[in-house]
């Protein structure tokens, strides 16, 4: 749906303004910084105190995944002559990837070169004694693309699994399970207990090979998308919400608008912020909301977790659902993420209440144009973006007075 910035609402105008600053915004790129700096200047004029958090992060999540699962395939060849070495190596790969996707730490991923990037934090202190802090996050960077993000492919791979196979709801669960099974088989072979037939090893290696191939494809293409819906839409909404909050803020609430870097590289900015937050943000009075892709689908409250379902904070979910009913007369349902994560996950792991709002197209099983070169500002649904922003504002106000 086409829209022009001079005839649409403030949030759509903000979207086109941001889209005009940079064609793409790869993690650590000058374009990512340019968008964040433009936002900083605008929010400073609105009365916000701006702070920067520089950090370094490996920029290629797909490269990291290809490295893990490619190494696993190589170790299977080693297993022909040295199953003990293969078993130890495969276990190291499994542990490294497990702690990465559960947002604990990076191990093998550290072998990938890191780049300098940053978070932007715009803060407006409370009027009077603070009783609650609300933090909103939207990532400024845009993603790589590949075959797995072709709409026809995505419709298939992102579709919910049959009810009889609920463990497939998390797309990485099967390759991680088969990788662990390969560890066991190699160990049994090294101990002389059981020599697995070749067909069984090949069968178990298929999910591992698929993960390697689809991620290697992204690396080899080396193509970055515009990322208008994902996630200039969230950034635009936060700019508009911040300016409205500065005019109408209630007493007793500190608000922070964070524009993170390296989200598409693996929630790097949120992880950095969450690691520092406990020294300044009390978990008891801090709520985290993530605005990530507020158009090109229907608005949902995401349930995080790449391998296991991470429960949504019930009070934040109830607040968001009530806000949706009041603002747009629609029910806001939870949606289980099949793969990947948003900036909410590192905060959930760190013990904070966190909830992400995202639009999902029910046919595509992802936002339309997700991680695709067609994700341009003129293809963002302006009506849905405006509606999602109204829900976000109602959610802010409701949480501020609860």
QUISULQUI-V289233 format. One line per field, one symbol per residue. ss: DSSP state (a for helix, b for strand, c for the rest). psi: psi as a letter, one per 40 degrees, with the letter a starting at -180 (. if undefined). burial: I if it has 16 or more other C-alpha atoms within 10 Angstrom, else O. A space follows every 50 residues. Layout:
ss: ???
psi: ???
burial: ???
//
This chain:
ss: cccccccccaaaaaaaaaaccccccccccaaaaaaaaaaaaaaaacccbb bbbbbbbbccaaaaaaaaaaaaaaaaaaccccaaaaaaaaaaaaaaaaaa accccccaaaaccbbbbbbbbbbbccbbbbbbbbbbbbbccccbccaaac aaaaaaacccccaaaaaaacaaaaaaaaaaaaaaaaaaaacccccccaaa aaaaaaaaaaaaaaaaaaaaaccbcccaaaaaaaaaaaaaaaaaaaaacc bbbbbbbbbbcccccccaaaaaaaaaacccccaaabbbbbbccccccbbb bbbccccccccccaaaaaaaaaaaaaaacccccbbbcccccccaaaaaac ccbbbbbbbbbccccbccccccccccaaaccaaaaaaaaaaaaaaaaaaa ac
psi: hiiieeeaiddddddddddedhdigiheiddddddddddddddddeeihh iigiiiihegddddddddddddddddddeddgdddddddddddddddddd eefdihcddedhhiihaiihhhhhiihahheihhhhhhieiiiiiadeeh dddddddeiiiidegdeedhdeddddddddddddddddddeedhhiiddd ddddeddddddddddddddddfhhidfddgfddddddddddddddddeii iehhihhhhiifdeeffdddddddddddedhhddfhhhhhhhgfifaihi hihihddihhihhddddddddddddddefihhiihhhdiaiaedddddde eihihhhihhhdddfiihfhfieegideehhddddddddddddddddddd e.
burial: OOIOIOOOOOIIIIIIIIIOOOIIIIIIIOIIIIIIOOIIOOIOOIOIOI OOOOIIIIIIIIIIIIIIIIOIIOIIOIIOOOIIIIIIIIIIIIOIIIOI IIIOOIOIIOOOOIIOIIIIIIIIIIOOOOOIIIIIIIIIIIIIIIOIIO IOOIIOIIOIIOOOOOOIIIIIIIIIOIIIIIIIIIIIIIOOOOOOOOOO IOOIIOIIIOIIIIIIIIIOOOOIIIIIIIIIIIIIIIIIIIIOIOOOIO IIIIIIIIIIIIIIIIIIIIIIIIOOIOOOOOIOOIIIIIIIIIIIIIII IIIIIIIOOOOIOOOIIOIIIIIIOOIOOOOIOIIIIIIIIIIIIIIIII OIIIIIIIIIIOOIIIIIIIIIIIIIIIIIIIIIIIIIIIIIIIIIIOII OO
//
